[in-house]
Amino acid sequence: MKGTLLAATALAALAHALPTSSSSPSSLVLVPSTASPSLAPACATYLGIASSCHVFTLPPDCETALPVVATFDEHDGALFWVQDSALDQSVAELREREAELNTMAKRPAGHQITFSAHSLAVRVLATLPGPRGHQLIQSPYAALSLLSPFSELVALTPSTVLSSSSSSSSDSLYPPPLPVPARDVARIAKHLQELQFVPLVSTLLSALAVDGFKKDVTYLTGEDQSAATSDGERWISRHSMSEGGAKASDWLHGQLSATGLNCTQLHYLPGFSPLVSCEVVSSARAANASTVVLGAHFDSRGSFGYPGAPGGDDDASGTSLLLSVARLITNHKLNFDKKIRIVGFSGEEQGLLGSNWFAKELKHKGEDVELMIQVDMIGYRKPGEPLQLAFPPDTLGLQEARYLMGNISSIYVPELQVGITPACCSDHQSFSAVGYAASWVFERNGPIADPMYHNSGDLSNRAGYDFEQILAITRVVLATVLQVGGFSFP
């Protein structure tokens, strides 16, 4: 999940680590994805896509007249990104106050890139468009400025703010939601009006058990991959542009397909692990039926400079929910009046890239999405706090969808304390941005409290990680899918 406070200066700190080797370094060359890759010299080697740029390595003997912007001397294959701890404390406090005043305030996400050679120099081959790319520039203070995909320019030395400015909200990577058509709002309101306790739903919810979640979460985090039959089923990171991310996509596709769902892997950007989209096979569905989308993201982030990114809470917890719901639907041979899509997104940590593409594809094809539910971070419970279920504010999700799921919780899972979170952002916003009714379920009423958020310690075997909370929230989500999807038995 994208956080409320994400810094933009870990790269700045690297500007001071210039190589001491007398040999000429290889170079990392960035070309905007909107420009032609042919801008790179013929001697450059293509690596893939990162932060809306084509990435090339340039050997020392590859001639170019382009200036070196900055040079890095770091470990081969290390993954770097921008994160909270790089912010000067005064800036972090300022941004926290801004976030409290305006939940839609722009929050720069982590710039992420993998360096695949020693002593890399960074060169820019074209002007990068502000809202779509990034640009590294040399500042007078020997620090780097990063124009993030959020069009926010931040330049910091380790302790001093040099400049900070934001463009208008229209340039934000997370555009504001489009109004949901009145007909679609009325459909969700109608479900709320007709809501009542259904004994058969309660019976189905009781079939869910903690053991299934534990097995899936510990496999996703790498804590227990003893069921793997080859190295192709093992990973230490599910970063969207890593080998582990691709393996995790294959594994998730296999697991969901094994339940009997009709699944496919969809590629949306070169270099990114494909998202996994599945449909429930149902004989009761009409050809013009509307759609219910249940989503979570399987990609992960870890600590700065560490290769491991287990992502136990963010978002193996949500991915395990998808798997448990899919298995229950298949095991009980449920039919639905509506089309039920279960989708595992990648590219979430880079700015909701996978879901943004997917939602636009559905809209372009004219798919009638009645409700989208995103599940992101449901596994952490701060010690001493009750079991909780949180929804986004009205600015980030449909109010009627929140009311519906909140009331479903009070009927079937009353032990959950229901409320609102100011945390931001997740894949439901991609659906809101094209006018679909959407909401998100989260683990806590209030801001993020998980101390292992975007940390390589985000494992399930730790204090606060609570499978009982995952189970409780899954029951609410499943009951909502059953209600809106119109379930029946053959």
C-alpha positions as CSV (number, residue, x, y, z in Angstrom):
1,M,0.0,0.0,0.0
2,K,1.1,3.5,-0.7
3,G,1.6,5.5,2.5
4,T,0.6,8.9,3.8
5,L,4.2,9.9,4.2
6,L,6.7,8.8,1.6
7,A,10.0,10.7,1.2
8,A,11.8,11.8,-1.9
9,T,15.5,11.9,-0.9
10,A,17.1,8.6,-0.4
11,L,18.8,9.1,-3.7
12,A,20.0,12.5,-2.6
13,A,22.1,10.8,0.1
14,L,23.7,8.6,-2.5
15,A,25.0,11.7,-4.3
16,H,27.7,11.9,-1.7
17,A,28.9,8.3,-2.4
18,L,30.8,9.0,-5.6
19,P,33.1,6.2,-6.8
20,T,36.7,6.3,-5.9
21,S,37.8,3.8,-8.5
22,S,40.1,5.2,-11.2
23,S,38.4,3.1,-13.9
24,S,35.5,4.6,-15.9
25,P,32.2,3.5,-14.6
26,S,29.3,2.0,-16.5
27,S,26.4,4.3,-16.9
28,L,22.7,4.0,-16.3
29,V,20.8,5.7,-19.1
30,L,17.2,6.8,-18.7
31,V,14.9,7.5,-21.6
32,P,11.2,8.6,-21.0
33,S,8.8,5.8,-21.9
34,T,7.0,8.3,-24.0
35,A,10.1,8.8,-26.2
36,S,11.7,6.3,-28.6
37,P,14.2,3.9,-27.1
38,S,16.3,4.6,-30.2
39,L,17.5,7.8,-28.4
40,A,19.9,5.6,-26.6
41,P,23.3,4.9,-28.2
42,A,23.5,1.7,-30.2
43,C,26.1,0.4,-27.8
44,A,23.7,0.6,-24.8
45,T,22.1,-2.5,-23.3
46,Y,18.4,-2.5,-22.6
47,L,17.4,-3.4,-19.0
48,G,13.7,-2.7,-18.8
49,I,11.2,-0.1,-17.5
50,A,11.6,1.8,-14.2
51,S,9.6,4.8,-13.1
52,S,8.1,5.5,-16.6
53,C,11.6,5.3,-18.2
54,H,13.4,2.9,-20.5
55,V,16.6,1.9,-18.6
56,F,19.9,1.1,-20.4
57,T,23.4,0.4,-19.2
58,L,26.2,2.1,-21.1
59,P,29.7,0.5,-21.1
60,P,32.7,2.8,-20.4
61,D,33.8,2.8,-24.0
62,C,30.4,3.8,-25.3
63,E,30.8,7.3,-26.6
64,T,28.2,9.9,-25.7
65,A,28.3,13.7,-25.4
66,L,25.6,13.7,-22.7
67,P,26.6,15.0,-19.3
68,V,26.9,12.8,-16.3
69,V,24.2,13.9,-13.8
70,A,25.4,11.8,-10.8
71,T,27.4,8.7,-10.1
72,F,26.7,5.8,-7.8
73,D,29.0,3.2,-6.4
74,E,26.8,0.6,-4.8
75,H,26.5,-3.2,-4.5
76,D,25.7,-5.1,-7.7
77,G,22.0,-5.8,-8.0
78,A,21.0,-3.7,-4.9
79,L,17.5,-2.2,-5.0
80,F,17.0,1.4,-3.9
81,W,14.0,3.5,-3.4
82,V,12.9,6.6,-1.5
83,Q,11.3,6.1,1.9
84,D,10.2,7.8,5.0
85,S,13.5,7.7,7.0
86,A,15.3,9.8,4.4
87,L,13.2,12.9,5.3
88,D,14.5,15.5,7.6
89,Q,12.3,15.3,10.7
90,S,11.0,18.8,10.4
91,V,9.8,18.1,6.8
92,A,8.2,14.8,7.9
93,E,6.3,16.7,10.7
94,L,5.2,19.4,8.2
95,R,4.0,16.8,5.7
96,E,2.1,14.9,8.5
97,R,0.2,18.1,9.4
98,E,-0.6,18.7,5.7
99,A,-1.9,15.2,5.4
100,E,-4.1,15.7,8.5
101,L,-5.6,18.8,7.0
102,N,-6.1,17.4,3.5
103,T,-6.4,13.7,2.9
104,M,-6.2,14.3,-0.8
105,A,-2.8,16.1,-0.5
106,K,-0.2,14.7,-2.8
107,R,2.1,12.3,-1.3
108,P,5.2,11.4,-3.3
109,A,5.6,7.6,-3.6
110,G,8.9,5.8,-3.6
111,H,11.0,6.0,-6.7
112,Q,12.3,2.5,-7.2
113,I,15.1,1.2,-9.5
114,T,17.5,-1.7,-9.6
115,F,21.1,-1.0,-10.2
116,S,22.6,-3.9,-12.1
117,A,26.2,-2.9,-12.4
118,H,28.9,-1.4,-10.2
119,S,29.8,2.3,-10.3
120,L,26.8,3.5,-12.3
121,A,26.6,7.0,-13.7
122,V,23.2,8.4,-14.4
123,R,22.6,10.2,-17.7
124,V,19.3,11.7,-18.9
125,L,18.7,11.4,-22.7
126,A,15.6,13.6,-23.1
127,T,13.4,16.0,-21.2
128,L,11.1,13.9,-19.0
129,P,7.5,14.9,-18.7
130,G,6.7,16.0,-15.2
131,P,3.7,13.9,-14.2
132,R,4.9,10.8,-16.0
133,G,8.5,10.6,-15.4
134,H,11.4,11.7,-13.2
135,Q,14.5,13.7,-13.6
136,L,17.7,13.7,-11.6
137,I,19.5,17.0,-11.6
138,Q,22.7,18.3,-10.0
139,S,22.0,20.9,-7.4
140,P,24.5,23.6,-6.2
141,Y,24.6,21.7,-2.9
142,A,25.9,18.4,-4.4
143,A,22.6,16.7,-3.6
144,L,20.1,15.3,-6.0
145,S,16.7,16.6,-6.7
146,L,14.0,14.1,-7.7
147,L,11.0,15.1,-9.7
148,S,8.8,12.2,-8.8
149,P,5.9,10.8,-10.8
150,F,3.8,13.0,-8.5
151,S,5.4,16.1,-10.0
152,E,6.7,17.2,-6.7
153,L,10.2,18.6,-6.6
154,V,12.1,18.0,-3.4
155,A,15.8,18.6,-2.9
156,L,17.4,17.8,0.5
157,T,20.8,17.5,1.9
158,P,20.9,15.0,4.8
159,S,19.5,17.6,7.2
160,T,18.6,20.7,5.2
161,V,15.7,21.5,3.0
162,L,16.8,23.2,-0.2
163,S,13.5,23.5,-2.1
164,S,10.1,22.0,-2.1
165,S,7.2,22.8,-4.4
166,S,4.1,21.0,-5.7
167,S,2.3,21.3,-9.0
168,S,-1.5,21.5,-9.2
169,S,-3.5,18.5,-8.2
170,S,-4.4,17.9,-11.8
171,D,-0.9,16.5,-12.3
172,S,-1.1,14.0,-9.4
173,L,-0.5,10.4,-10.1
174,Y,-3.7,9.7,-8.1
175,P,-6.4,11.8,-9.9
176,P,-9.5,12.6,-7.9
177,P,-12.4,10.2,-8.3
178,L,-14.9,10.8,-11.0
179,P,-18.5,11.1,-9.8
180,V,-20.2,7.8,-9.6
181,P,-23.3,7.8,-11.8
182,A,-26.6,8.1,-9.8
183,R,-27.8,4.7,-11.1
184,D,-24.7,3.0,-9.7
185,V,-24.9,4.7,-6.3
186,A,-28.6,3.7,-6.2
187,R,-27.6,0.0,-6.8
188,I,-25.3,0.0,-3.8
189,A,-27.9,1.9,-1.7
190,K,-30.5,-0.7,-2.6
191,H,-28.3,-3.5,-1.3
192,L,-28.0,-1.6,1.9
193,Q,-31.8,-1.1,2.2
194,E,-32.4,-4.8,1.5
195,L,-29.7,-6.1,3.9
196,Q,-30.7,-8.6,6.5
197,F,-29.3,-11.6,8.3
198,V,-29.1,-14.7,6.1
199,P,-28.4,-17.9,8.0
200,L,-26.9,-19.6,4.9
201,V,-24.4,-16.7,4.5
202,S,-23.4,-17.1,8.2
203,T,-22.9,-20.8,7.6
204,L,-20.6,-20.1,4.6
205,L,-18.6,-17.6,6.6
206,S,-18.0,-20.1,9.4
207,A,-16.3,-22.4,6.8
208,L,-13.3,-20.0,6.7
209,A,-10.4,-20.9,9.0
210,V,-7.1,-19.4,10.1
211,D,-5.0,-22.2,8.9
212,G,-5.5,-21.4,5.2
213,F,-4.4,-17.8,5.7
214,K,-1.3,-18.9,7.6
215,K,-0.3,-21.2,4.8
216,D,-0.7,-18.6,2.1
217,V,0.8,-15.7,4.0
218,T,4.0,-17.6,5.0
219,Y,4.4,-18.9,1.5
220,L,4.1,-15.4,0.1
221,T,6.6,-13.9,2.6
222,G,9.1,-16.7,2.1
223,E,8.8,-17.8,5.8
224,D,7.7,-21.2,4.7
225,Q,8.0,-22.2,1.1
226,S,8.5,-25.9,1.9
227,A,5.7,-26.7,-0.6
228,A,7.8,-25.4,-3.5
229,T,8.8,-28.0,-6.0
230,S,11.5,-25.9,-7.7
231,D,13.4,-22.7,-7.4
232,G,10.9,-21.1,-9.8
233,E,8.4,-21.2,-6.9
234,R,10.7,-19.5,-4.3
235,W,11.5,-15.8,-3.8
236,I,12.6,-13.3,-1.2
237,S,10.9,-10.3,-2.7
238,R,7.8,-9.7,-4.7
239,H,8.9,-6.3,-6.0
240,S,7.1,-5.6,-9.3
241,M,10.2,-5.5,-11.4
242,S,12.1,-8.3,-9.7
243,E,12.4,-12.0,-10.7
244,G,10.6,-12.8,-7.5
245,G,7.6,-10.6,-8.6
246,A,7.3,-12.6,-11.8
247,K,7.6,-15.9,-9.8
248,A,4.9,-14.7,-7.4
249,S,2.6,-13.8,-10.3
250,D,3.1,-17.3,-11.8
251,W,2.4,-18.9,-8.4
252,L,-0.7,-16.8,-7.7
253,H,-2.0,-17.6,-11.2
254,G,-1.5,-21.3,-10.5
255,Q,-3.1,-21.2,-7.1
256,L,-6.2,-19.4,-8.3
257,S,-6.5,-21.5,-11.5
258,A,-6.4,-24.6,-9.3
259,T,-9.6,-23.5,-7.6
260,G,-11.4,-23.7,-11.0
261,L,-11.5,-20.0,-11.7
262,N,-10.8,-18.9,-15.3
263,C,-7.5,-17.0,-14.8
264,T,-5.1,-15.2,-17.1
265,Q,-1.9,-13.1,-16.6
266,L,-2.0,-9.7,-18.1
267,H,1.0,-7.7,-19.0
268,Y,0.6,-3.9,-18.9
269,L,4.2,-2.5,-18.8
270,P,7.5,-3.9,-20.0
271,G,9.6,-5.2,-17.1
272,F,6.7,-5.4,-14.6
273,S,5.4,-8.7,-13.3
274,P,1.9,-9.4,-14.9
275,L,-1.2,-8.9,-12.9
276,V,-3.5,-12.0,-12.4
277,S,-7.2,-11.6,-13.4
278,C,-9.7,-14.4,-12.7
279,E,-13.4,-14.9,-13.3
280,V,-15.7,-17.2,-11.3
281,V,-17.4,-19.7,-13.7
282,S,-21.1,-19.5,-13.2
283,S,-24.1,-21.0,-15.0
284,A,-26.5,-18.5,-13.4
285,R,-25.1,-15.3,-14.9
286,A,-26.9,-13.4,-17.6
287,A,-24.9,-12.2,-20.6
288,N,-25.4,-8.5,-19.6
289,A,-24.7,-9.0,-15.9
290,S,-22.8,-6.3,-14.0
291,T,-19.4,-7.1,-12.4
292,V,-18.1,-7.2,-8.8
293,V,-14.3,-6.9,-8.6
294,L,-12.4,-8.1,-5.6
295,G,-8.7,-7.0,-5.6
296,A,-5.5,-7.0,-3.6
297,H,-1.9,-6.4,-4.7
298,F,0.7,-9.1,-4.5
299,D,3.8,-6.9,-5.1
300,S,5.9,-5.8,-2.1
301,R,8.5,-3.4,-0.8
302,G,11.2,-3.8,1.8
303,S,13.8,-1.7,3.7
304,F,16.2,0.6,1.9
305,G,19.3,-1.2,0.7
306,Y,18.0,-4.7,1.6
307,P,17.0,-7.3,-1.0
308,G,14.3,-9.0,1.0
309,A,10.7,-7.6,0.7
310,P,8.4,-10.2,2.4
311,G,5.4,-7.9,2.5
312,G,3.5,-10.0,5.1
313,D,0.9,-7.3,5.9
314,D,1.4,-5.2,2.8
315,D,-0.1,-7.1,1.1
316,A,0.2,-10.9,1.6
317,S,-2.7,-10.4,4.0
318,G,-5.0,-9.2,1.2
319,T,-3.7,-11.7,-1.3
320,S,-4.4,-14.5,1.2
321,L,-8.0,-13.2,1.4
322,L,-8.3,-13.5,-2.4
323,L,-7.2,-17.1,-2.3
324,S,-9.5,-18.1,0.6
325,V,-12.5,-16.5,-1.0
326,A,-11.7,-18.3,-4.3
327,R,-11.4,-21.6,-2.6
328,L,-14.6,-21.3,-0.7
329,I,-16.6,-20.3,-3.8
330,T,-15.3,-23.4,-5.6
331,N,-15.5,-25.8,-2.7
332,H,-19.2,-24.9,-2.2
333,K,-19.9,-24.7,-6.0
334,L,-21.5,-21.3,-5.7
335,N,-23.1,-19.6,-8.6
336,F,-23.6,-15.9,-9.0
337,D,-26.0,-13.6,-10.9
338,K,-23.2,-11.1,-11.4
339,K,-19.7,-11.6,-13.0
340,I,-17.2,-12.0,-10.1
341,R,-13.6,-10.9,-10.9
342,I,-10.8,-11.8,-8.5
343,V,-7.7,-9.8,-9.3
344,G,-4.1,-9.8,-7.9
345,F,-2.5,-6.5,-8.9
346,S,1.2,-5.7,-9.4
347,G,2.7,-2.3,-9.8
348,E,0.8,-1.0,-6.8
349,E,3.9,0.1,-4.9
350,Q,5.0,2.1,-8.0
351,G,1.8,4.1,-8.1
352,L,-1.2,1.8,-8.7
353,L,0.2,1.1,-12.2
354,G,-1.4,-2.3,-12.7
355,S,-4.9,-1.4,-11.4
356,N,-4.8,1.9,-13.3
357,W,-4.3,0.0,-16.6
358,F,-6.9,-2.6,-15.7
359,A,-9.6,-0.2,-14.6
360,K,-9.2,1.8,-17.8
361,E,-9.3,-1.4,-19.8
362,L,-12.6,-2.4,-18.2
363,K,-14.0,1.1,-18.8
364,H,-12.9,1.2,-22.4
365,K,-14.6,-2.2,-23.0
366,G,-17.8,-0.9,-21.4
367,E,-17.8,-3.3,-18.5
368,D,-20.5,-2.5,-15.9
369,V,-18.6,-2.6,-12.6
370,E,-21.2,-2.5,-9.8
371,L,-18.7,-2.6,-7.0
372,M,-14.9,-2.8,-6.6
373,I,-13.5,-3.9,-3.2
374,Q,-9.8,-3.5,-2.6
375,V,-8.1,-5.4,0.3
376,D,-4.8,-3.9,1.4
377,M,-3.1,-4.4,4.8
378,I,-5.5,-6.2,7.0
379,G,-3.1,-8.3,9.1
380,Y,-1.6,-5.9,11.8
381,R,-3.3,-5.1,15.1
382,K,-1.5,-2.8,17.4
383,P,-1.1,-4.5,20.8
384,G,-3.9,-3.5,23.1
385,E,-6.3,-2.4,20.4
386,P,-9.5,-4.3,19.4
387,L,-10.0,-6.2,16.2
388,Q,-10.7,-3.4,13.6
389,L,-12.0,-2.8,10.1
390,A,-11.4,0.6,8.5
391,F,-12.6,2.3,5.3
392,P,-11.3,5.3,3.4
393,P,-13.0,8.7,3.8
394,D,-15.7,9.8,1.2
395,T,-13.0,11.6,-0.8
396,L,-11.3,8.3,-1.5
397,G,-14.2,5.8,-1.7
398,L,-17.9,5.6,-2.2
399,Q,-19.8,6.4,1.0
400,E,-22.6,4.0,0.2
401,A,-20.1,1.1,-0.3
402,R,-18.6,1.9,3.1
403,Y,-22.0,1.9,4.8
404,L,-22.9,-1.4,3.1
405,M,-19.8,-3.2,4.3
406,G,-20.0,-1.5,7.8
407,N,-23.5,-2.8,8.2
408,I,-22.6,-6.3,6.9
409,S,-19.8,-6.3,9.6
410,S,-22.3,-5.4,12.3
411,I,-24.5,-8.3,11.3
412,Y,-22.0,-11.1,10.7
413,V,-18.8,-10.0,12.4
414,P,-19.8,-7.7,15.3
415,E,-16.5,-8.2,17.1
416,L,-14.9,-5.8,14.5
417,Q,-14.7,-2.2,15.5
418,V,-15.5,-0.2,12.4
419,G,-14.2,3.2,11.5
420,I,-12.3,5.4,9.1
421,T,-8.6,5.6,8.1
422,P,-6.7,8.6,6.7
423,A,-4.1,6.2,5.2
424,C,-3.6,6.4,1.4
425,C,-3.4,5.0,-1.2
426,S,-4.5,1.7,-2.9
427,D,-5.9,0.2,-6.1
428,H,-9.5,1.0,-5.5
429,Q,-8.6,4.6,-6.4
430,S,-7.9,3.5,-10.0
431,F,-11.5,2.4,-10.2
432,S,-12.8,5.6,-8.6
433,A,-10.8,7.6,-11.1
434,V,-12.9,6.2,-14.0
435,G,-16.2,6.6,-12.2
436,Y,-16.7,3.1,-10.8
437,A,-18.2,2.5,-7.3
438,A,-15.2,1.4,-5.2
439,S,-13.9,1.2,-1.6
440,W,-11.1,-0.3,0.4
441,V,-10.8,-2.4,3.6
442,F,-7.9,-1.7,5.9
443,E,-6.8,-2.9,9.3
444,R,-7.0,0.1,11.6
445,N,-9.3,3.0,12.4
446,G,-6.7,5.8,12.2
447,P,-3.3,6.1,10.5
448,I,-0.9,3.3,9.7
449,A,0.5,1.8,13.0
450,D,2.4,-1.2,11.6
451,P,6.1,-0.6,12.6
452,M,7.2,-2.9,9.7
453,Y,5.3,-1.0,7.0
454,H,7.5,-1.1,3.8
455,N,10.1,-2.8,5.9
456,S,12.1,-6.0,5.3
457,G,10.8,-7.2,8.7
458,D,7.2,-7.3,7.4
459,L,6.8,-11.0,8.4
460,S,3.9,-12.8,10.0
461,N,5.9,-14.3,12.8
462,R,6.0,-11.1,15.0
463,A,4.1,-9.3,17.6
464,G,0.9,-7.6,16.3
465,Y,0.4,-9.8,13.2
466,D,-3.0,-11.2,13.7
467,F,-4.6,-13.9,11.6
468,E,-7.8,-13.7,13.6
469,Q,-8.2,-10.1,12.2
470,I,-7.5,-11.3,8.7
471,L,-10.2,-14.0,9.2
472,A,-12.7,-11.5,10.6
473,I,-12.2,-9.0,7.7
474,T,-12.4,-11.8,5.1
475,R,-15.8,-12.8,6.5
476,V,-17.0,-9.2,5.9
477,V,-15.6,-9.0,2.4
478,L,-17.0,-12.5,1.5
479,A,-20.4,-11.6,2.8
480,T,-20.4,-8.4,0.7
481,V,-19.5,-10.4,-2.4
482,L,-22.3,-12.8,-1.7
483,Q,-24.8,-10.0,-1.1
484,V,-23.9,-7.9,-4.2
485,G,-23.0,-10.8,-6.4
486,G,-26.3,-12.6,-5.9
487,F,-25.1,-16.1,-4.9
488,S,-26.9,-19.3,-5.3
489,F,-26.2,-23.1,-5.3
490,P,-26.5,-25.2,-8.5
